[in-house]
């Protein structure tokens, strides 16, 4: 503990000595026993527990400190840094999981383990939402890091692109991620990340645990569903590791025991034969250096006529994008019939590798029934039905309102108000005031400003207080409800066009 504190103090003193000349700030990351320099080209540096200083900055972007704090905790974000133009976002994350704990330190693992970890990024792309186009090891002064190029996707839509440097050390998956927003990536962006990466230092490297030194890497897992009564669990591990697989069936009382001690080549195979059809649970345990180091569980369903279907991800109950992607593995060559709201819309084939990926287009807001029927000769058809709600995002809603909205001149609107009732209308207007009205708010706005005077008044009913400043010009989308009484001077009653608010938006001239 004394050595660690001395190291941290040394780093902090170095920061004090160099802060004026280096044009960067050193951040000590206690959780992962590391430090990193953030250049002043990233003036906004967000850290968990220290977000109040940027509350105004966050609110201007529609976020609260509490929301960002929770997001950082959920994703293991230790630093989030933004460039002045906000086209670059640097994130340093540290994640833990059972799988990461088994590796613990990639520098101490076998070549097979490191290769499997690299391939999980590219070409296998096992990380949800990330499409890695390149993944190669770079052996730096601080150990091995994966050099990654990626595209971040959501429901088939590209959110942003970027570069990563990633490793596993001290029991954490540590990622230095440079996100590029609103434009294409450049070689300069990659160099920007390299400059930060070059400053990354481990203050302390923790010793490997018995579990990590076992180097257990499962390359062939048991099938979730199968029509075959035999399968093989295989992988690599450190020589001398003892592995035990126990398979128990719900309708088969006798355990099926398979044991193996990993030999000098570090590879193992554990064949399993199921005695009858049914549902099983295979539990794999490992022992290394006299310690129990791993326990993994795999459910297996076996039926001779089963057409296996295993989805890559759960189908969501709701989406906010136009595309829903359903992917997974199934019987090679199987036919998939596609249905949308009980209507057949086409068919696809499972590839020879047993993979499938299907995109459903859901542009309109509403509830959809998604149907997939898998079929293959001699096997029982599989019917999968999902109900998905397509919810429009604020951007979707704004886009639709722009299409629907009509904008007659003020005089025309007043004269022909009856013909506009129920129609969606949009106006650029000056916000004047708002007052509580029943369960909501009534906003008073003006379409025209001349010599400091406002005219062409409209009234807008809102569910919540608008929160705009007097004189602020915004776009109002609303449903026309006819003429309503308003007071211009507190004495004379005047009639104004009235709207039920659909959305306020930033003005676009």
Secondary structure as UniProt FT lines:
FT   HELIX           2..22
FT   STRAND          24..29
FT   HELIX           30..32
FT   STRAND          34..39
FT   TURN            40..41
FT   STRAND          44..46
FT   TURN            48..49
FT   HELIX           52..54
FT   HELIX           55..59
FT   TURN            60..62
FT   HELIX           65..75
FT   STRAND          77..82
FT   TURN            84..85
FT   STRAND          88..95
FT   HELIX           98..103
FT   HELIX           106..108
FT   HELIX           111..121
FT   TURN            122..123
FT   TURN            128..129
FT   STRAND          130..140
FT   TURN            141..142
FT   STRAND          143..154
FT   TURN            155..156
FT   STRAND          157..169
FT   TURN            170..171
FT   STRAND          172..180
FT   HELIX           187..197
FT   TURN            198..199
FT   STRAND          201..202
FT   HELIX           210..213
FT   STRAND          217..220
FT   STRAND          225..226
FT   STRAND          230..236
FT   TURN            239..240
FT   STRAND          242..249
FT   TURN            250..251
FT   STRAND          252..261
FT   TURN            264..265
FT   STRAND          267..273
FT   STRAND          278..288
FT   TURN            289..290
FT   STRAND          291..302
FT   TURN            304..305
FT   STRAND          309..311
FT   STRAND          318..319
FT   STRAND          323..330
FT   TURN            332..333
FT   STRAND          335..340
FT   TURN            341..342
FT   STRAND          343..349
FT   TURN            352..353
FT   STRAND          355..361
FT   STRAND          366..375
FT   TURN            377..378
FT   STRAND          382..390
FT   HELIX           394..404
FT   HELIX           410..415
FT   HELIX           417..420
FT   TURN            421..422
FT   STRAND          424..437
FT   TURN            438..439
FT   STRAND          440..450
FT   TURN            451..452
FT   STRAND          453..462
FT   TURN            470..471
FT   STRAND          473..487
FT   STRAND          493..505
//
